[in-house]
Amino acid sequence: MQGFTDHRYFKVMHYAMLGLQAEQAKSKALTKVANAPPATAKAKPNGPVNPQARKNQDAMKRLSKTGSIKDAMSIDFE
């Protein structure tokens, strides 16, 4: 190291060290991913969670079929 007089060599060595550390971190992360348990899917609720939301969905379906102002007024947009 004492034989180097050009500052660019130190910069190259620094970036080479960063690249080596990145490769080591990548391999460590890949082993963690390989050893991780598989993800479980979230269970969907069987019954209606929000009856108001279901009512709005039904009203939207009716509106798309009929297009009447009466069906449009039955939708709660809040």
C-alpha positions as CSV (number, residue, x, y, z in Angstrom):
1,M,0.0,0.0,0.0
2,Q,2.9,2.4,0.6
3,G,4.1,2.0,-2.9
4,F,0.9,3.6,-4.3
5,T,1.2,7.3,-4.9
6,D,-2.0,7.7,-7.0
7,H,-5.2,8.4,-5.1
8,R,-7.2,6.5,-7.7
9,Y,-5.9,3.2,-6.5
10,F,-7.3,3.8,-3.1
11,K,-10.7,4.6,-4.7
12,V,-10.6,1.4,-6.7
13,M,-9.8,-0.6,-3.6
14,H,-12.6,1.0,-1.7
15,Y,-15.2,0.2,-4.4
16,A,-13.8,-3.3,-4.7
17,M,-14.3,-3.8,-0.9
18,L,-17.9,-2.5,-1.2
19,G,-18.6,-4.9,-4.1
20,L,-17.2,-7.8,-2.0
21,Q,-19.4,-6.8,0.9
22,A,-22.4,-6.6,-1.4
23,E,-21.8,-10.1,-2.8
24,Q,-21.5,-11.5,0.8
25,A,-24.7,-9.8,1.8
26,K,-26.5,-11.2,-1.3
27,S,-25.5,-14.7,-0.5
28,K,-26.5,-14.3,3.1
29,A,-29.9,-13.0,2.0
30,L,-30.4,-15.9,-0.4
31,T,-29.8,-18.4,2.3
32,K,-32.3,-16.7,4.6
33,V,-34.9,-16.7,1.8
34,A,-34.2,-20.4,1.1
35,N,-34.6,-21.3,4.8
36,A,-37.7,-19.2,5.4
37,P,-41.0,-21.0,5.9
38,P,-43.6,-20.7,3.1
39,A,-46.0,-17.8,3.3
40,T,-49.6,-18.7,4.2
41,A,-52.6,-17.3,2.4
42,K,-54.9,-15.2,4.5
43,A,-58.3,-16.8,5.1
44,K,-61.3,-15.1,3.6
45,P,-64.3,-14.6,5.9
46,N,-67.2,-16.9,5.1
47,G,-70.0,-14.5,6.0
48,P,-70.7,-10.9,5.1
49,V,-68.4,-8.7,7.2
50,N,-70.1,-5.5,6.3
51,P,-73.7,-5.7,5.3
52,Q,-73.8,-2.1,4.2
53,A,-71.0,-2.8,1.7
54,R,-72.9,-5.8,0.3
55,K,-76.0,-3.7,0.0
56,N,-74.1,-1.1,-2.0
57,Q,-72.7,-3.8,-4.3
58,D,-76.1,-5.1,-5.0
59,A,-77.4,-1.6,-5.7
60,M,-74.5,-1.0,-8.1
61,K,-75.3,-4.1,-9.9
62,R,-79.0,-3.1,-10.2
63,L,-77.9,0.3,-11.4
64,S,-75.6,-1.1,-14.1
65,K,-78.5,-3.3,-15.4
66,T,-81.4,-0.8,-15.2
67,G,-79.7,2.6,-15.3
68,S,-82.6,4.2,-13.5
69,I,-82.4,7.2,-11.2
70,K,-84.2,5.2,-8.5
71,D,-81.4,2.6,-8.4
72,A,-78.8,5.4,-8.4
73,M,-80.3,7.0,-5.4
74,S,-80.2,3.7,-3.4
75,I,-76.4,3.7,-3.5
76,D,-74.6,5.1,-0.4
77,F,-71.4,6.8,-1.7
78,E,-69.9,7.5,1.8
